[in-house]
Amino acid sequence: MKETIIVRGLVPNKELYYVLVNIHFHTHSEHTINNKSYPLEMHMVHKLYPDQEQYTNHTRIVVGVLFNYSATPNQMLTDFDVQNLSV
């Protein structure tokens, strides 16, 4: 399964499968931690597999990652290849 996350706990005794459908960025962050915003936020949007929609209303899950400035390069961002992203 391509870029799949498995979620447990939304539905008792049922594993739900979500596939990555979109990655996008916000400058400045849309969200804060303790009222502090960050210079960059990445959202990874996942969609519920169609055959599982009968089990939950949670058809999308978004994972957010906040980034801060640093003197050290962020290896994840350095290796991120937008041109070859296939979602």
N, C-alpha and C positions, 0 to 999 in steps of 0.2 A: 504494500500500500504506500502510495507516494505521500511524503510529508504528512503523515497521519498522527494525531494525538488521540489518546484514549482517556476518556473521562469517567471516573467512578464517583458515585455519591449523588448525582442529580436524580437518578431513578434507582430505588432500592434493588439490589441484586441484578443490575443490568450495566454492562459496559456500553458506552456510547462512543462511536467513532466519528471523528471530525477530520476533514482534509483541509490543508492549507490552500486558500484561494487568492490571497492578496497580501502583499507587504507594502506598506507606505510609511512615510516619515512626516513629522511635524516639527517645524522650527518656530518657535519655542514649544515646549511641551504643552499638551492639552491638560495634563493632570499635574498635581503637586503632591509632595510629601511634606507634612508639617508646614504647609503654606509656602514651600520652596518650589519654584519652577526650575526646569532644566533646559539647556540650550537645544536638545534634540530628543524626540520621542519616536520610537519605532512601534508600529502596530502590525501584528501578524494576525490576519483574519482567517478563521477556520469555519467551515460550513459542515453541518451535520450530514452524514450520508443519507440519501433520500429514503432508503428503506427503514429508517429508524424514526421518522417524524411522528409516528404514532405514539412514541414513548415519552416525548417531551416537547415543550414549547421553546426550549433553548436551542434554536436552530443555528445560531452563530455564537462563536466564542472568539474574543479578541484578547490576545496576549500583548501587553504593552511593556516596553523596555525603555527606561530613561537613561540618557547619557549626559555626562558632565565633561567639562574641559579637563584636559590632562596634558602634561608635558610628554608622557609616554604614548606612542601611537596605540590605538585600539585595534588589536589583531583581527577581531571580527569585522570591523568596518574596513580595514585594509584589504581583507580577503573577499569582501562582498563584491560580487560581480553582477552588476545590474543588467548588463548587456545579455547575459546568458541565464537570467532568472526565468525559470519555467514554472510559473504557477498560474 
